[in-house]
């Protein structure tokens, strides 16, 4: 019998090969399409409520909202998207983050950000280290010092895995926490 690596190998040479090959090709193609379809859906881990939005349209709208230069416009877009997609964890986190950043700049209240971020914490408690920085900062601003201390401790305990600008931002946050 000839080996597949042999250039003279002809899989159609034998009767059983001619019958089995189309079935094998069909199975291989279906498996490949299944894998590619899962990867193209935008969801890294199937059924992961904390993963990126599986719906490409939601992902695109989220990206567009985050690209808005005006913080109020960004926040309004994020809130509208969250209203339409209440199960989108990334939308929930980004809306809470936006509310926190607006409140820190004096353009809103910390209560709104706290609501979104605590809800996100219930779904994805280990997903983002910055969640605990935001929560600690809000608790601190509201003079809830015990809650702030717990959140900041959690922030310091969670591993920071992002690199580049995210790592720089994490370092800045860590410096603020250590000063408090």
Buried (B, 14 or more C-beta within 10 A) or exposed (E): EEEEEEEEEEEEEEEEEEEEEEEEEEEEEEEEEEEEEBEEBBBEEEEEEBBBBBBEEBBEBBEEBBEBEEBEEBBBBBBBBBEEBEEBBBBBBBBBBBBBBBBBEEEBEBEBBBEBBEBBBEEBEEBBBBBBBBBBBBBBBBEBEEBBBBBBEBBBEBEBEEEEEEEEBBEEBBEEBEEE
